[in-house]
Amino acid sequence: MYIRLVKLWDETRSSYWFVPGLMVSGAILLSLVTVSLEGYFQDRVLRSLGFIWSGGAEGARGILQAIAGSMITVAGVTFSITMVALSFASSQFGSRLLRNFMADTGNQVVLGTFVATFIYCLLVLRTVRSDGSAEFVPYISITTALVLALVGLILLIYFIHHMALSMQAPYVIGEVAADLFKTIERLFPSETDTHGVGGPKQPGGRELPQDFDERVKLITFESNGYIQAIDEGELIHLAGDQGLILKLPVRPGDFVIKGQTLAFVWPEDKMNDKLAQKIETNLIIGKQRTHTQDVEFGIEQLVEVAERSLSTGINATFTAVACIDWLGAALAELLKRNFPSPYRYDRDGNLRVFFERPLTPDGVIDTAFNQIRQSARDNVAVHIRLLETISVLRTMTDDPQVVQALERHARMIEGNTDNHSLQGEDQKDVRQRYREATEADDEQRSVKPRDRQ
């Protein structure tokens, strides 16, 4: 249930209606409150206050109409500018980054303020009366409308500045990296043992039964899409109640096809269609990947920006270099943390869920470096920055699995220097960085993160 709530909140936060909708609701409530306050004060008392608007009914209508008209006009302009920014971001950085722009709270608040002020003014306008003795002018409400108009003007200036900033490549890359770091913080526990990344971390308990393959029942997916999240807690609870062991061949981020294997369930004689349906409901499937449980999604977003920047049409090497810098920072953070064990146990120490394809350090490193290396075959600056990043990461771990993966990528990058289109001095620079990345003296390495604790 918790995972579903996290996913629902993530979808709601990235929608362009939620915050404006809340602000419109607040404007409706505010109009009722401010109009109701008029009955507690005499008109002459309100007019004597210097900060309260004190005009007549016609002036009140004019002010409210002017504010309402200007706010809805500015809201339309804001929406148009946002659409232009989304179009630019899609063409320059990839359509998968549109979610990051839509989730920008600043843009949502700006649009919500303009629309909410418009609704507020309309609701207050209907209360203004000027028919003789029954004249009613909501002084407090009109003053509030003027304050909201001033806030809207300030936000308009902020919006123009923010949009100009948000379309710059370094800012976009930094925001994508910030989402990636949040995902890492949420999904990966801090290192608390002495094994390092990739070391033994599975708790005590039995593994798969010897007769697992003989007594297993296969469950298949009934829909197509990306696995956005897996509710492990519910699966463990369900398997514990029924005395089952589940082996999952998929993980968050995978695209699944109807009829593809969802899980292997042991023992088969306890399975039925109702139970199979309950198991499938704990694998949340959607039309796109999300950050909920998919750390590789954030890495691939940075990789996509780097790849687009290296394309012939854009050719922005410094953008690719910035992506590599943030990828290196993300990998360095991952090296400080424990990769979860593929085994999940219940409270009694009995194995209940086993992930056949768990996320591994070398797999994450492949995701970060493979496509950039392949796209930058003739780009010496990118080769050098990749090797410099590998050299830094190499000093942050003594795990053999991680070291082997880093050195393998360094060799492949150095192999690109065999390309005859590269100048001799360029080849020499790349090979020098390769030696630094693979032959670093242990005594010159920086202190491991756990040694600083």
DRENDO-1510 file (C-alpha; in Angstrom, 1 decimal, always signed):
<recs>
REC; n; res; u; v; w
REC; 1; MET; +0.0; +0.0; +0.0 .
REC; 2; TYR; +2.9; +2.4; +0.8 .
REC; 3; ILE; +4.4; +1.9; -2.6 .
REC; 4; ARG; +1.1; +2.7; -4.3 .
REC; 5; LEU; +0.7; +5.9; -2.2 .
REC; 6; VAL; +4.3; +6.9; -3.2 .
REC; 7; LYS; +3.5; +6.3; -6.8 .
REC; 8; LEU; +0.2; +8.2; -6.6 .
REC; 9; TRP; +1.9; +11.1; -4.9 .
REC; 10; ASP; +4.6; +11.1; -7.6 .
REC; 11; GLU; +2.0; +11.2; -10.4 .
REC; 12; THR; +0.0; +13.9; -8.6 .
REC; 13; ARG; +3.0; +16.1; -8.0 .
REC; 14; SER; +4.1; +15.9; -11.6 .
REC; 15; SER; +0.7; +16.8; -12.9 .
REC; 16; TYR; -0.1; +20.4; -14.0 .
REC; 17; TRP; -3.5; +20.6; -12.3 .
REC; 18; PHE; -2.9; +19.6; -8.7 .
REC; 19; VAL; -1.3; +22.7; -7.2 .
REC; 20; PRO; -3.4; +25.2; -9.3 .
REC; 21; GLY; -6.5; +23.2; -8.3 .
REC; 22; LEU; -5.6; +23.5; -4.6 .
REC; 23; MET; -5.0; +27.2; -5.0 .
REC; 24; VAL; -8.3; +27.8; -6.8 .
REC; 25; SER; -10.0; +26.0; -3.9 .
REC; 26; GLY; -8.2; +28.2; -1.5 .
REC; 27; ALA; -9.3; +31.3; -3.4 .
REC; 28; ILE; -12.9; +30.2; -3.2 .
REC; 29; LEU; -12.6; +29.8; +0.6 .
REC; 30; LEU; -10.7; +33.1; +0.9 .
REC; 31; SER; -13.5; +35.0; -0.9 .
REC; 32; LEU; -16.1; +33.6; +1.5 .
REC; 33; VAL; -14.0; +34.5; +4.5 .
REC; 34; THR; -13.1; +38.0; +3.5 .
REC; 35; VAL; -16.7; +38.9; +2.5 .
REC; 36; SER; -17.9; +37.5; +5.8 .
REC; 37; LEU; -15.5; +39.7; +7.7 .
REC; 38; GLU; -17.2; +42.8; +6.3 .
REC; 39; GLY; -20.1; +42.2; +8.7 .
REC; 40; TYR; -17.9; +42.6; +11.8 .
REC; 41; PHE; -16.7; +46.1; +11.0 .
REC; 42; GLN; -18.4; +49.4; +10.3 .
REC; 43; ASP; -17.7; +51.0; +7.0 .
REC; 44; ARG; -16.4; +54.2; +8.6 .
REC; 45; VAL; -13.9; +52.1; +10.6 .
REC; 46; LEU; -12.6; +50.4; +7.6 .
REC; 47; ARG; -12.3; +53.6; +5.6 .
REC; 48; SER; -10.3; +55.2; +8.4 .
REC; 49; LEU; -7.6; +52.6; +8.0 .
REC; 50; GLY; -4.9; +53.8; +5.7 .
REC; 51; PHE; -4.1; +50.4; +4.2 .
REC; 52; ILE; -7.8; +49.5; +3.4 .
REC; 53; TRP; -9.2; +50.5; +0.0 .
REC; 54; SER; -12.1; +53.0; +0.6 .
REC; 55; GLY; -13.7; +53.8; -2.8 .
REC; 56; GLY; -17.3; +53.4; -3.9 .
REC; 57; ALA; -19.2; +50.6; -5.6 .
REC; 58; GLU; -18.4; +51.6; -9.1 .
REC; 59; GLY; -14.7; +51.9; -8.3 .
REC; 60; ALA; -14.8; +48.5; -6.7 .
REC; 61; ARG; -16.3; +46.9; -9.8 .
REC; 62; GLY; -13.7; +48.6; -12.0 .
REC; 63; ILE; -10.8; +47.4; -9.8 .
REC; 64; LEU; -12.1; +43.8; -9.6 .
REC; 65; GLN; -12.8; +43.7; -13.4 .
REC; 66; ALA; -9.3; +45.1; -14.2 .
REC; 67; ILE; -7.6; +42.6; -11.9 .
REC; 68; ALA; -9.6; +39.6; -13.2 .
REC; 69; GLY; -9.1; +40.5; -16.8 .
REC; 70; SER; -5.3; +41.0; -16.4 .
REC; 71; MET; -4.9; +37.8; -14.4 .
REC; 72; ILE; -6.6; +35.6; -16.9 .
REC; 73; THR; -4.6; +37.2; -19.7 .
REC; 74; VAL; -1.3; +36.7; -17.9 .
REC; 75; ALA; -2.3; +33.1; -17.1 .
REC; 76; GLY; -2.8; +32.5; -20.8 .
REC; 77; VAL; +0.6; +34.0; -21.6 .
REC; 78; THR; +2.2; +31.9; -18.8 .
REC; 79; PHE; +0.7; +28.8; -20.2 .
REC; 80; SER; +1.9; +29.6; -23.7 .
REC; 81; ILE; +5.4; +30.3; -22.5 .
REC; 82; THR; +5.4; +27.0; -20.6 .
REC; 83; MET; +4.3; +25.1; -23.7 .
REC; 84; VAL; +7.2; +26.7; -25.7 .
REC; 85; ALA; +9.6; +25.7; -22.9 .
REC; 86; LEU; +8.3; +22.1; -23.0 .
REC; 87; SER; +8.7; +22.0; -26.8 .
REC; 88; PHE; +12.2; +23.3; -26.5 .
REC; 89; ALA; +13.1; +20.8; -23.7 .
REC; 90; SER; +11.7; +17.9; -25.7 .
REC; 91; SER; +13.7; +18.7; -28.8 .
REC; 92; GLN; +17.0; +19.5; -26.9 .
REC; 93; PHE; +17.0; +17.1; -24.0 .
REC; 94; GLY; +14.4; +14.4; -24.9 .
REC; 95; SER; +10.7; +14.0; -24.3 .
REC; 96; ARG; +11.4; +11.9; -21.1 .
REC; 97; LEU; +12.5; +15.0; -19.4 .
REC; 98; LEU; +9.1; +16.7; -19.8 .
REC; 99; ARG; +8.0; +15.1; -16.6 .
REC; 100; ASN; +10.7; +17.1; -14.7 .
REC; 101; PHE; +9.5; +20.3; -16.2 .
REC; 102; MET; +5.8; +19.5; -15.4 .
REC; 103; ALA; +6.8; +18.6; -11.8 .
REC; 104; ASP; +8.4; +22.1; -11.3 .
REC; 105; THR; +6.5; +23.5; -8.3 .
REC; 106; GLY; +7.5; +27.0; -9.1 .
REC; 107; ASN; +5.7; +27.0; -12.5 .
REC; 108; GLN; +2.6; +25.3; -10.9 .
REC; 109; VAL; +2.4; +28.0; -8.2 .
REC; 110; VAL; +2.7; +30.8; -10.7 .
REC; 111; LEU; -0.1; +29.5; -12.9 .
REC; 112; GLY; -2.2; +28.7; -9.8 .
REC; 113; THR; -1.8; +32.2; -8.4 .
REC; 114; PHE; -3.0; +33.8; -11.6 .
REC; 115; VAL; -6.0; +31.5; -12.0 .
REC; 116; ALA; -6.9; +31.7; -8.3 .
REC; 117; THR; -6.8; +35.5; -8.3 .
REC; 118; PHE; -9.1; +35.5; -11.3 .
REC; 119; ILE; -11.6; +33.2; -9.6 .
REC; 120; TYR; -11.3; +35.3; -6.3 .
REC; 121; CYS; -12.1; +38.5; -8.1 .
REC; 122; LEU; -15.1; +37.1; -9.9 .
REC; 123; LEU; -16.6; +35.7; -6.7 .
REC; 124; VAL; -16.0; +39.0; -4.8 .
REC; 125; LEU; -17.4; +41.0; -7.8 .
REC; 126; ARG; -20.8; +39.3; -7.5 .
REC; 127; THR; -21.2; +40.7; -3.9 .
REC; 128; VAL; -20.8; +44.4; -4.9 .
REC; 129; ARG; -24.2; +46.2; -4.8 .
REC; 130; SER; -25.0; +49.8; -5.5 .
REC; 131; ASP; -28.8; +50.0; -5.5 .
REC; 132; GLY; -29.4; +52.9; -3.1 .
REC; 133; SER; -29.7; +52.0; +0.6 .
REC; 134; ALA; -28.7; +48.4; +0.0 .
REC; 135; GLU; -25.2; +49.4; -1.2 .
REC; 136; PHE; -22.5; +46.9; -0.2 .
REC; 137; VAL; -18.8; +47.4; -1.0 .
REC; 138; PRO; -16.5; +44.6; +0.4 .
REC; 139; TYR; -13.5; +46.8; +1.4 .
REC; 140; ILE; -11.5; +44.0; +2.9 .
REC; 141; SER; -12.0; +41.7; -0.1 .
REC; 142; ILE; -11.0; +44.4; -2.6 .
REC; 143; THR; -7.9; +45.2; -0.5 .
REC; 144; THR; -7.1; +41.5; -0.6 .
REC; 145; ALA; -7.6; +41.4; -4.4 .
REC; 146; LEU; -5.1; +44.3; -4.7 .
REC; 147; VAL; -2.6; +42.3; -2.6 .
REC; 148; LEU; -3.1; +39.2; -4.7 .
REC; 149; ALA; -2.5; +41.3; -7.9 .
REC; 150; LEU; +0.8; +42.6; -6.4 .
REC; 151; VAL; +1.8; +39.1; -5.6 .
REC; 152; GLY; +0.9; +38.0; -9.1 .
REC; 153; LEU; +3.1; +40.8; -10.5 .
REC; 154; ILE; +6.1; +39.6; -8.4 .
REC; 155; LEU; +5.5; +36.0; -9.5 .
REC; 156; LEU; +5.4; +37.1; -13.1 .
REC; 157; ILE; +8.9; +38.5; -12.8 .
REC; 158; TYR; +10.0; +35.3; -11.1 .
REC; 159; PHE; +8.4; +33.2; -13.7 .
REC; 160; ILE; +10.2; +34.9; -16.6 .
REC; 161; HIS; +13.5; +34.6; -14.7 .
REC; 162; HIS; +12.8; +31.0; -13.8 .
REC; 163; MET; +11.9; +29.9; -17.4 .
REC; 164; ALA; +15.0; +31.6; -18.8 .
REC; 165; LEU; +17.1; +29.7; -16.2 .
REC; 166; SER; +15.3; +26.3; -16.6 .
REC; 167; MET; +16.0; +26.1; -20.3 .
REC; 168; GLN; +19.8; +26.2; -19.7 .
REC; 169; ALA; +21.5; +22.9; -20.0 .
REC; 170; PRO; +23.5; +23.0; -16.7 .
REC; 171; TYR; +20.3; +23.8; -14.8 .
REC; 172; VAL; +18.3; +20.9; -16.5 .
REC; 173; ILE; +21.2; +18.5; -15.9 .
REC; 174; GLY; +21.4; +19.6; -12.2 .
REC; 175; GLU; +17.7; +19.1; -11.7 .
REC; 176; VAL; +17.7; +15.6; -13.3 .
REC; 177; ALA; +20.7; +14.7; -11.0 .
REC; 178; ALA; +18.9; +16.0; -8.0 .
REC; 179; ASP; +16.0; +13.6; -8.7 .
REC; 180; LEU; +18.5; +10.8; -9.1 .
REC; 181; PHE; +20.1; +11.6; -5.8 .
REC; 182; LYS; +16.7; +11.5; -4.1 .
REC; 183; THR; +16.0; +8.1; -5.6 .
REC; 184; ILE; +19.4; +6.8; -4.4 .
REC; 185; GLU; +18.7; +8.1; -0.9 .
REC; 186; ARG; +15.3; +6.5; -0.8 .
REC; 187; LEU; +16.2; +3.1; -2.3 .
REC; 188; PHE; +19.7; +2.3; -1.0 .
REC; 189; PRO; +20.5; +2.0; +2.7 .
REC; 190; SER; +23.6; +3.7; +4.0 .
REC; 191; GLU; +26.6; +1.4; +4.4 .
REC; 192; THR; +26.6; -0.1; +7.9 .
REC; 193; ASP; +28.9; -3.2; +7.6 .
REC; 194; THR; +32.5; -3.7; +6.5 .
REC; 195; HIS; +31.8; -5.5; +3.2 .
REC; 196; GLY; +31.6; -2.6; +0.9 .
REC; 197; VAL; +29.4; -2.4; -2.2 .
REC; 198; GLY; +28.6; -5.7; -3.7 .
REC; 199; GLY; +29.8; -7.7; -0.6 .
REC; 200; PRO; +27.7; -10.3; +1.2 .
REC; 201; LYS; +24.6; -8.7; +2.6 .
REC; 202; GLN; +21.9; -11.3; +2.6 .
REC; 203; PRO; +20.6; -12.2; +6.1 .
REC; 204; GLY; +20.5; -15.7; +7.5 .
REC; 205; GLY; +17.8; -18.0; +6.2 .
REC; 206; ARG; +17.2; -20.8; +3.7 .
REC; 207; GLU; +17.5; -20.3; +0.0 .
REC; 208; LEU; +15.5; -21.8; -2.8 .
REC; 209; PRO; +14.3; -25.4; -2.1 .
REC; 210; GLN; +16.1; -28.2; -3.9 .
REC; 211; ASP; +12.8; -29.2; -5.6 .
REC; 212; PHE; +11.9; -25.6; -6.6 .
REC; 213; ASP; +12.2; -26.3; -10.4 .
REC; 214; GLU; +10.2; -29.5; -10.2 .
REC; 215; ARG; +7.3; -28.0; -8.1 .
REC; 216; VAL; +7.1; -24.5; -9.5 .
REC; 217; LYS; +4.1; -22.9; -11.2 .
REC; 218; LEU; +4.5; -20.1; -13.7 .
REC; 219; ILE; +2.4; -16.9; -13.6 .
REC; 220; THR; +2.2; -14.6; -16.6 .
REC; 221; PHE; +1.4; -10.9; -17.1 .
REC; 222; GLU; -2.1; -10.0; -18.2 .
REC; 223; SER; -1.1; -6.5; -19.5 .
REC; 224; ASN; +1.7; -4.6; -21.3 .
REC; 225; GLY; +3.8; -1.8; -19.9 .
REC; 226; TYR; +6.7; -0.8; -17.7 .
REC; 227; ILE; +7.0; -2.1; -14.2 .
REC; 228; GLN; +7.0; +1.1; -12.2 .
REC; 229; ALA; +7.1; -0.4; -8.7 .
REC; 230; ILE; +6.9; -3.7; -6.8 .
REC; 231; ASP; +5.2; -3.8; -3.5 .
REC; 232; GLU; +7.7; -6.2; -1.8 .
REC; 233; GLY; +6.0; -5.9; +1.6 .
REC; 234; GLU; +2.7; -7.1; +0.3 .
REC; 235; LEU; +4.3; -9.9; -1.6 .
REC; 236; ILE; +6.2; -11.1; +1.4 .
REC; 237; HIS; +3.1; -10.9; +3.5 .
REC; 238; LEU; +1.0; -12.8; +0.9 .
REC; 239; ALA; +3.6; -15.4; +0.4 .
REC; 240; GLY; +4.0; -15.9; +4.1 .
REC; 241; ASP; +0.3; -16.4; +4.7 .
REC; 242; GLN; +0.1; -19.0; +1.9 .
REC; 243; GLY; +3.4; -20.7; +2.6 .
REC; 244; LEU; +4.8; -19.7; -0.9 .
REC; 245; ILE; +8.2; -18.8; -2.3 .
REC; 246; LEU; +8.2; -16.4; -5.3 .
REC; 247; LYS; +11.0; -16.0; -7.8 .
REC; 248; LEU; +10.6; -12.8; -9.9 .
REC; 249; PRO; +12.5; -12.6; -13.2 .
REC; 250; VAL; +11.6; -8.9; -13.6 .
REC; 251; ARG; +12.4; -5.7; -11.8 .
REC; 252; PRO; +11.3; -2.1; -11.8 .
REC; 253; GLY; +12.1; -0.4; -15.1 .
REC; 254; ASP; +11.5; -3.6; -17.2 .
REC; 255; PHE; +9.0; -3.5; -20.1 .
REC; 256; VAL; +6.8; -6.5; -19.9 .
REC; 257; ILE; +4.6; -8.1; -22.6 .
REC; 258; LYS; +1.2; -9.8; -22.0 .
REC; 259; GLY; +2.0; -13.5; -21.6 .
REC; 260; GLN; +5.5; -12.9; -20.3 .
REC; 261; THR; +6.6; -14.7; -17.1 .
REC; 262; LEU; +5.7; -12.6; -14.0 .
REC; 263; ALA; +6.8; -15.0; -11.3 .
REC; 264; PHE; +7.7; -18.6; -10.5 .
REC; 265; VAL; +5.7; -19.8; -7.5 .
REC; 266; TRP; +6.6; -22.7; -5.2 .
REC; 267; PRO; +4.8; -25.0; -4.5 .
REC; 268; GLU; +2.4; -25.3; -7.4 .
REC; 269; ASP; -0.3; -27.2; -5.5 .
REC; 270; LYS; -1.1; -24.1; -3.4 .
REC; 271; MET; -1.7; -21.8; -6.4 .
REC; 272; ASN; -5.0; -20.8; -7.9 .
REC; 273; ASP; -6.2; -18.1; -10.3 .
REC; 274; LYS; -7.3; -15.8; -7.4 .
REC; 275; LEU; -3.9; -16.0; -5.8 .
REC; 276; ALA; -2.2; -15.4; -9.1 .
REC; 277; GLN; -4.2; -12.2; -9.6 .
REC; 278; LYS; -3.3; -11.0; -6.1 .
REC; 279; ILE; +0.4; -11.5; -6.9 .
REC; 280; GLU; +0.1; -9.5; -10.2 .
REC; 281; THR; -1.7; -6.6; -8.5 .
REC; 282; ASN; +1.5; -6.0; -6.4 .
REC; 283; LEU; +3.5; -5.3; -9.5 .
REC; 284; ILE; +2.5; -1.8; -10.6 .
REC; 285; ILE; +2.5; -1.4; -14.4 .
REC; 286; GLY; +2.2; +1.9; -16.3 .
REC; 287; LYS; +2.9; +3.5; -19.7 .
REC; 288; GLN; +6.2; +5.0; -18.7 .
REC; 289; ARG; +9.1; +4.6; -16.3 .
REC; 290; THR; +9.3; +6.6; -13.0 .
REC; 291; HIS; +11.7; +7.3; -10.2 .
REC; 292; THR; +9.6; +5.4; -7.7 .
REC; 293; GLN; +11.9; +2.3; -7.5 .
REC; 294; ASP; +13.9; +2.6; -10.7 .
REC; 295; VAL; +17.3; +4.2; -10.1 .
REC; 296; GLU; +18.5; +3.3; -13.6 .
REC; 297; PHE; +15.8; +5.6; -15.0 .
REC; 298; GLY; +17.5; +8.7; -13.6 .
REC; 299; ILE; +20.9; +7.5; -14.8 .
REC; 300; GLU; +19.4; +6.9; -18.3 .
REC; 301; GLN; +17.9; +10.4; -18.3 .
REC; 302; LEU; +21.4; +11.9; -17.9 .
REC; 303; VAL; +22.8; +9.5; -20.5 .
REC; 304; GLU; +20.1; +10.6; -23.0 .
REC; 305; VAL; +20.9; +14.3; -22.5 .
REC; 306; ALA; +24.6; +13.4; -23.1 .
REC; 307; GLU; +23.8; +11.4; -26.2 .
REC; 308; ARG; +21.7; +14.1; -27.7 .
REC; 309; SER; +24.4; +16.7; -27.0 .
REC; 310; LEU; +26.9; +14.6; -29.0 .
REC; 311; SER; +24.6; +14.2; -32.0 .
REC; 312; THR; +25.6; +16.0; -35.2 .
REC; 313; GLY; +22.7; +18.4; -35.1 .
REC; 314; ILE; +23.5; +19.7; -31.6 .
REC; 315; ASN; +27.3; +18.9; -31.0 .
REC; 316; ALA; +27.5; +20.3; -27.5 .
REC; 317; THR; +30.5; +18.6; -25.9 .
REC; 318; PHE; +30.4; +20.6; -22.7 .
REC; 319; THR; +26.8; +19.5; -22.1 .
REC; 320; ALA; +28.0; +15.8; -22.4 .
REC; 321; VAL; +30.9; +16.6; -20.0 .
REC; 322; ALA; +28.5; +18.0; -17.5 .
REC; 323; CYS; +26.3; +14.9; -17.7 .
REC; 324; ILE; +29.4; +12.7; -17.1 .
REC; 325; ASP; +30.3; +14.8; -14.0 .
REC; 326; TRP; +26.9; +14.3; -12.5 .
REC; 327; LEU; +26.9; +10.6; -13.4 .
REC; 328; GLY; +30.2; +10.3; -11.6 .
REC; 329; ALA; +28.8; +12.0; -8.5 .
REC; 330; ALA; +25.8; +9.6; -8.5 .
REC; 331; LEU; +28.0; +6.5; -8.9 .
REC; 332; ALA; +30.2; +7.8; -6.1 .
REC; 333; GLU; +27.2; +8.1; -3.9 .
REC; 334; LEU; +26.1; +4.5; -4.8 .
REC; 335; LEU; +29.5; +3.2; -3.9 .
REC; 336; LYS; +28.9; +4.3; -0.3 .
REC; 337; ARG; +25.7; +2.3; -0.1 .
REC; 338; ASN; +24.5; -1.3; +0.1 .
REC; 339; PHE; +22.9; -2.8; -2.9 .
REC; 340; PRO; +19.9; -4.8; -1.6 .
REC; 341; SER; +20.1; -8.6; -1.5 .
REC; 342; PRO; +18.0; -10.5; -4.0 .
REC; 343; TYR; +16.6; -12.5; -1.1 .
REC; 344; ARG; +13.5; -11.3; +0.9 .
REC; 345; TYR; +12.6; -13.0; +4.1 .
REC; 346; ASP; +9.6; -12.9; +6.4 .
REC; 347; ARG; +9.8; -12.1; +10.2 .
REC; 348; ASP; +10.5; -15.8; +10.9 .
REC; 349; GLY; +13.6; -15.8; +8.6 .
REC; 350; ASN; +11.9; -17.9; +5.9 .
REC; 351; LEU; +12.6; -17.0; +2.3 .
REC; 352; ARG; +9.6; -15.6; +0.5 .
REC; 353; VAL; +10.7; -13.6; -2.5 .
REC; 354; PHE; +13.8; -14.0; -4.7 .
REC; 355; PHE; +14.7; -11.5; -7.4 .
REC; 356; GLU; +16.4; -13.3; -10.3 .
REC; 357; ARG; +17.9; -10.1; -11.8 .
REC; 358; PRO; +18.8; -7.8; -8.9 .
REC; 359; LEU; +20.4; -4.5; -9.5 .
REC; 360; THR; +24.2; -4.8; -9.3 .
REC; 361; PRO; +27.1; -2.3; -9.2 .
REC; 362; ASP; +28.6; -3.4; -12.5 .
REC; 363; GLY; +25.2; -3.2; -14.1 .
REC; 364; VAL; +24.7; +0.4; -13.0 .
REC; 365; ILE; +28.2; +1.3; -14.2 .
REC; 366; ASP; +27.3; -0.2; -17.6 .
REC; 367; THR; +24.2; +1.8; -17.8 .
REC; 368; ALA; +26.1; +5.0; -17.0 .
REC; 369; PHE; +29.0; +4.6; -19.4 .
REC; 370; ASN; +28.2; +2.3; -22.3 .
REC; 371; GLN; +26.0; +4.5; -24.5 .
REC; 372; ILE; +28.0; +7.6; -23.9 .
REC; 373; ARG; +31.2; +5.8; -24.9 .
REC; 374; GLN; +29.6; +4.4; -28.0 .
REC; 375; SER; +28.3; +7.8; -29.1 .
REC; 376; ALA; +31.6; +9.7; -28.4 .
REC; 377; ARG; +33.8; +7.5; -30.5 .
REC; 378; ASP; +35.6; +10.5; -32.1 .
REC; 379; ASN; +35.2; +13.0; -29.2 .
REC; 380; VAL; +38.5; +13.2; -27.3 .
REC; 381; ALA; +37.2; +15.6; -24.6 .
REC; 382; VAL; +34.5; +13.1; -23.7 .
REC; 383; HIS; +37.0; +10.2; -23.6 .
REC; 384; ILE; +39.2; +12.1; -21.3 .
REC; 385; ARG; +36.4; +13.1; -18.9 .
REC; 386; LEU; +35.1; +9.5; -18.8 .
REC; 387; LEU; +38.6; +8.2; -17.9 .
REC; 388; GLU; +39.0; +11.0; -15.3 .
REC; 389; THR; +35.7; +10.0; -13.7 .
REC; 390; ILE; +36.6; +6.4; -13.7 .
REC; 391; SER; +39.9; +7.3; -12.1 .
REC; 392; VAL; +38.2; +9.1; -9.3 .
REC; 393; LEU; +35.7; +6.3; -8.8 .
REC; 394; ARG; +38.5; +3.8; -8.7 .
REC; 395; THR; +39.9; +5.5; -5.6 .
REC; 396; MET; +36.6; +5.2; -3.8 .
REC; 397; THR; +36.2; +1.4; -3.7 .
REC; 398; ASP; +38.2; -1.7; -3.1 .
REC; 399; ASP; +35.4; -4.0; -4.1 .
REC; 400; PRO; +36.7; -6.4; -6.8 .
REC; 401; GLN; +33.4; -6.4; -8.7 .
REC; 402; VAL; +33.4; -2.6; -9.0 .
REC; 403; VAL; +37.1; -2.3; -9.8 .
REC; 404; GLN; +36.8; -4.9; -12.5 .
REC; 405; ALA; +33.8; -3.1; -14.1 .
REC; 406; LEU; +35.6; +0.3; -14.0 .
REC; 407; GLU; +38.8; -1.1; -15.5 .
REC; 408; ARG; +36.8; -2.9; -18.2 .
REC; 409; HIS; +35.2; +0.4; -19.2 .
REC; 410; ALA; +38.5; +2.2; -19.1 .
REC; 411; ARG; +39.9; -0.4; -21.5 .
REC; 412; MET; +37.0; +0.0; -23.9 .
REC; 413; ILE; +37.4; +3.8; -23.9 .
REC; 414; GLU; +41.1; +3.5; -24.5 .
REC; 415; GLY; +40.4; +1.1; -27.3 .
REC; 416; ASN; +38.6; +4.0; -29.1 .
REC; 417; THR; +42.0; +5.6; -29.6 .
REC; 418; ASP; +42.7; +3.1; -32.4 .
REC; 419; ASN; +40.4; +5.2; -34.5 .
REC; 420; HIS; +42.7; +6.7; -37.2 .
REC; 421; SER; +40.8; +9.9; -37.3 .
REC; 422; LEU; +42.3; +10.9; -34.0 .
REC; 423; GLN; +45.5; +12.9; -33.9 .
REC; 424; GLY; +48.6; +11.4; -32.3 .
REC; 425; GLU; +48.7; +13.9; -29.4 .
REC; 426; ASP; +45.0; +13.3; -28.7 .
REC; 427; GLN; +45.6; +9.5; -28.6 .
REC; 428; LYS; +48.6; +10.2; -26.2 .
REC; 429; ASP; +46.3; +12.2; -23.9 .
REC; 430; VAL; +43.6; +9.5; -23.8 .
REC; 431; ARG; +46.2; +6.8; -23.1 .
REC; 432; GLN; +47.7; +8.9; -20.3 .
REC; 433; ARG; +44.3; +9.2; -18.6 .
REC; 434; TYR; +43.8; +5.5; -19.1 .
REC; 435; ARG; +47.1; +4.7; -17.3 .
REC; 436; GLU; +46.0; +7.0; -14.4 .
REC; 437; ALA; +42.6; +5.3; -14.2 .
REC; 438; THR; +44.0; +1.7; -14.1 .
REC; 439; GLU; +47.4; +2.0; -12.5 .
REC; 440; ALA; +46.6; +4.4; -9.6 .
REC; 441; ASP; +48.8; +3.8; -6.5 .
REC; 442; ASP; +46.7; +2.6; -3.6 .
REC; 443; GLU; +48.7; +4.9; -1.3 .
REC; 444; GLN; +47.6; +8.0; -3.3 .
REC; 445; ARG; +43.9; +7.1; -3.2 .
REC; 446; SER; +41.5; +9.2; -1.2 .
REC; 447; VAL; +40.2; +7.8; +2.1 .
REC; 448; LYS; +37.2; +5.5; +1.6 .
REC; 449; PRO; +33.8; +7.0; +2.6 .
REC; 450; ARG; +33.4; +4.5; +5.5 .
REC; 451; ASP; +36.8; +5.3; +6.9 .
REC; 452; ARG; +35.6; +8.9; +7.4 .
REC; 453; GLN; +32.7; +7.8; +9.5 .
</recs>
